[in-house]
Amino acid sequence: MLLGGALRRLKLKERIYSLKLYLLRHDETTYSRTGGYVVSHKATIRVILCSSLGINMGRYCDRIDVPAASLSIVQFGALGSMLKVLGDRSFMDADLRSLSGT
């Protein structure tokens, strides 16, 4: 029986797996020219980044840190995934970037 955090992590992994399958199925036809994007909560983005880059997801919170409302970019190519941008908030003004929790 899974309790609390373990059940949430399992459900999160299931949702991310479904999202990755969806993106992979539509990648060549839909996103090959325009690219794709994912908008989600911070934990989900971190898990997707770890999974996409081949980083062990067992402790994804300790491996990748991204601020809230930030932009991360992963480029997918013939040789695999490349992290191009992580946690960019340059589009925010300085007051927003300095707020607690961001």
ABEGO torsion letter per residue (X at the ends): XBBEAAAAAAAAAAAAAAAAAAAAAAAAAAAAAAEBBBBBBAAAAAAAAAAAAGBBAABAAAABBBBBGBBBBBBBBAAEBBBABBGBAAABBAAAAABBGX
